[in-house]
Amino acid sequence: MRKGKSKYRKKRGNSRYFVLFIVTGLLFIAIIGVLQHFVRQMSFFNIEHISISGNKNLNVSFMEEMAYDFIGKNIFSVYPQNIAAKYENIVRIKEVKVSRVLPNRLRINITERVGFVYLNTQEGSLVPIDKKLVILDNKGFYLSEDLPIIHTNIPQELLIPGTFVDDEFITSVVVFHEKISNTKIDCRAISEYYLEDGNLYMIETNTAARICLGEDNFCDKLDKLEFIWGNVSLEPYHAIDLRYKNQVVLRK
């Protein structure tokens, strides 16, 4: 009998500790809630300044103005996701990260989509796309985007900002141009890409020489192209033909 009573008392003791733990936890949560409420009422933490970083082409003043609604609000009552939502409809913005800088500053870091090539549309308009084939807006033509042009027959109305380009020819040229960027060839030395009689051509910027890459295996021809760039002056030539397997044809 004594043994049984001992077990019963032990269980009651454990229950008391459990109840005490619950009460202490609830009291702690209540204190935190009161402190949060108190801090959110303090003008000391009201937002006075918003800084923008990470942008390349987007105007800083414009980006700051979009967040002016949060000026004067308590920094702890503003949620980062609500601030990021202000920028979600801007195609040029890929990602937004918001951080609090106590006591009264917000820092907004932007990952911006930048143009990689222009698409020359059926109407002759230039529409930028990035490396991931996302169509970007072309309002004002950002001065830092001196991009090569891919000539297409796509109507401008089909190139909707924020959507992806679904075109095999454009995809292959973008992949090729990105590979050029990883060689000794200056990708800025290529000004245009276009198809003619089924062959891909590109134009060298300084001499306007036409470089014919042929119908396929564009990336396989990079070694030839890189050798020419490093060892041959293009000045006297108006055409360079890389269609042939074992030779390069230079035409003056």
Secondary structure, DSSP 8 states (H G I E B T S, - for coil): -HHHHHHHHHHHHHHHHHHHHHHHHHHHHHHHHHHHHHHHT-GGGB--EEEEES-SSS-HHHHHHHTGGGTTSBTTSS-HHHHHHTTTT-TTEEEEEEEEETTTEEEEEEEE----EEEE-TTS-EEEE-TT-BB---TT--TT----EEE----GGG--TTSB---HHHHHHHHHHHHHHTSSS-GGGEEEEEEETTEEEEEETTT--EEEEESS-TGGGHHHHHHHHHH---TT-SEEE--SSS--EEE-
